[in-house]
Amino acid sequence: MDRTRAQGSLKAAQLCLEQQLSDSAANRAYFAAFQAAIYALEVQGIKRDEWTHKGVVHSDFAQFFVRRLKPDPIPEDTLKKIVDAGIHAPSGGNQQTWGFILVRDPALKRFIRDHYWQTLQRLRGGSTLPSDAPPSWLRMMTAVAHLAEHLHEAPVILLACAPQEFTPLAKAGSARASVATIHGSIYPAVQNILLACRALGVGATLTTLHGFFEEELKQQLGIPAHLEIAALIPLGFPQGNFGPTKCKPVDEVIHWDRWGSGKK
């Protein structure tokens, strides 16, 4: 059923894309991504009865980012399941132009860590965290710094790669729609990867700080010039437990018909 729904949503996204309705295409692609994620995990043997609103699915969306990781190796079979979940996501025009690099080499991980850590330090400008900041924010920023400092200790760093442009829309003169389509293709795959990680007990966090040294990283890893690194995702078994996060009430983020219009 989820596969059929995903295919239907993907078809709707493709039709919207053909009409250059990029926003509508992205919305339908989102639904297709979620439906495909459930199907992909079922294919990998994760049973449907584990995916309840108050169970894994609900908690996964609130528990994606794990920044304190053990150095223990992740079995290759588990890594293949994670990426396989990713490639079951829909992509613009179903072109599937993505690629995923699993970095395990210690020297390459150290290269990424050093550039990542230096970038974070530069952005902070040598300042320390304000002591009067909200505790939840301090905890998050401390975890961010911990991840950056210990990035090379993660057993795997996954890089999600995609083309820098969607040629049909770029040729049509809309760079914005081109970029939206590319990201609307790769990030559903990233979402599937994060969802699969949580279901398989692997900690992960989506990061984009590599954008400050992307060209150096591409050269180091032999990534073709026409591709971008859309996401850098450290993977590892969590040092602690998966814990809940606090989210805004849904009514605070819904706008009915127009921005800023609450439900009457």
N, C-alpha and C positions, 0 to 999 in steps of 0.2 A: 504493500500500500504506500509506504513512504517513497519507494522508488518511483511509483507511478505519479505521485504528487510532485516529486522533484522534477520529473521529466515535463510535467504539465507547466510548472512554474518556469522552468528553463525555456520551454517553447514560447511562453508569454513574454519572457525577457528578450528572447531573440526577435520576436515580432516588434516589440517596442524599439529595439535597437535598430531594426531596419527602417523604422520611421524616424530615427534620430531622436527618440524620446528617451534620453539617457537617464533622467531621474526615475521614470517609470521602470525602465529596464533594470536599474540598480535595485529598486524595491522588490521586483519579482525575483531577481537573482538572489536577494537576501533570503527570501522564503525557500527558494530552491536549495540554497546552501544548508539551511537548517534541516530540511527534509532529507537531503542527501547525507548529511552527517549522521542522522539516526540510522539510515539504511546502511551506510558504510560500517558503522560500528556493529550492527547486527551481522553483517557479512563476516566480520572478524570474530564472531562468537560471543559478542556482548549482548545478552538477552534483552528482549524488549521489556520484560517486566522490571528491569532495573531502571528504566527511563520513565519515572513518574514526575509529576509537577513538583511534588514536595521532596523528591529524591534526587537522583543524580543530575538530571537535566537542570533543575532549578538551582542546585548548589554549584554546578559547574560554571554557569554563567556568572556567579558571584565569587568564584574562587579561582579564576584563571591564573593570576600572577603569583608565582612562587619564586622568590628571589634568593632564598637560602637553600642551596643544593648540596647533596652529598657527592663526593667524587667517584662513587661506585659506578662501574660500567653498566650501561644499558644494553641488554641483549639485542643482537642485530635483528632478530625476528620481531622484537617489540618496535624497533625503529622503523622497520618496513611497514608494520601495521599503522604506525602513526602517519607516515607519508602516504600510505595507501588511502587512509581516510581523507587526507588533503586533496588528492587527485580525484576524489569522487565529487568534489564541489563543482558547480557549474562555472563556465568561463564564457566570456564574450564571443559570440559566434561559435561556441564550442571548439575554439582553436587550440586550447590546452597548451599554450606556449610557455608555460611555467617550467621551472627547474628548481631542484632542492639540493643544496650542498650540505652534507653532514660532516662537520669538521671535528675530527678526533685527534689529529696530529698535535702533540704538545707544543711544538714550535709555532705552528699556525695559531693555536689558541692563545699562546703568549703574545703573539703579534696583535691579535684582536684585542686582548685585554689591555695591553700597554696603550694602544691608541684610544681605546674606549675610556680608560681611567684618566688619561691626560686630557681628553675632551671634557669629561665631567669636571675635573679640577679647574680647567680654564673657564668653563661656564659659571662655576661658583665664584671665581675670582678670589680664591683664598679665604672667603668668608666662612664663618661657622654657622651652624644652625641656631636660630634664635631660641632661647630657652623658654620664652613665653608663648611659643607657637602651640597650636592644639596638639595634644598627645598623639592622636591618630596620624597627623601629618608628620610629626617627628619620627614616629615608628616607620612610616612609609619611606621617608627620605633616608633614614638610617639603613633600611633594607636596600634602597637603591645604591647607596654607597658601598654596602657590603657586596652586592652583586658585581659592581664595577671592579672592585678591588680583587675579588676572587673569581672573576669570569673565566680565567684559564683553568680553574679547578673543575668546572662543569665537565662531565664526561663527553658531552656533545654540544656543539653550537650549530644550530640549523639556520641556514640562510635561504630565504624564499626569494627566488629571482623571477623577474618578468620583463617583457619588452618595455622600453621607455615610451612607446607610443602604440596606439591601435591604428594601424595604417589607413583603413577605410575612412575613419572619422578625421584623422589628421589631414588626409588629402582633401577632405570636404571643407577644410578650413576652420575646424573647431578643435583647437588644442585642448580646451577645457574638457570637452566631451571625450576626447581621446584618452586623456589621463584618467578621467572618471571611469571609463570602461576598463582600462588596464587594472586600476585599483579595485574596481568592482569584480574583477576576475580573480586576482591573487589573494585579496583579503578574505573572501569566503573560504578559500583553501586553507589560509592561516587559521581561520576560525575552526575549521574541521580538525586541524592539527592540534590546536589547544584543547578542543573538546575530547579528542582521542587520548591526549596525554593525561587529562584528568581521569578519564575512565580507566586507563591502564596504570594509574598510580604514579605517573611521572610528573614532576613539577616543571613548569615552564612559564616564561613571561615574554610578551611581545615587546621588543625594543626597536627604536629607530635612531638612536644616537650615532650609529655608524654612518649616517648621512654626512657627518662632518669629515669623514675620511674614506668615503666610499670609493673614490678613484684609486687610492693606494691599496684598499682592500681588494678591489677587482683585479688589479695588476698582480697582487700577491697570490690570488687564487685562480688566475687565468680565466676570469669571467669575461665573455665577449663584450665589446664596447657598446653594442646596441641594447644590452640588458641593464636593468637596475636591480639593486638589492632592496626589495620592498620591506623586508623584515629580518631582524636578527633575533633568534630565539634560543637562549640557553636552555638545555634540557638536563634533567637530573632528578634522582629521587629526592623528595623533600627532606630537609633536616628535621622538621616538625610535622605537625598535622595540617591538613588542608582546613583553613578556617574561614568563617563567613566574613563578608565585607558589608559595610553600611551603604545603602543606596537611597537616593531621593525617592519619596513617594511617587508613584507613576503619574498621579494627577499633576504633579509639578512640572513634568516634562512633556505633557500632551498639549498641543495647541489645536483647537477645533476650527477647521476651515481656514483660519488666518493666524499668523504668528501673534502671540500675546493674548489670544482669545480663549478664555477658560470655558468649560462646559457650563451652560446655563440650566 
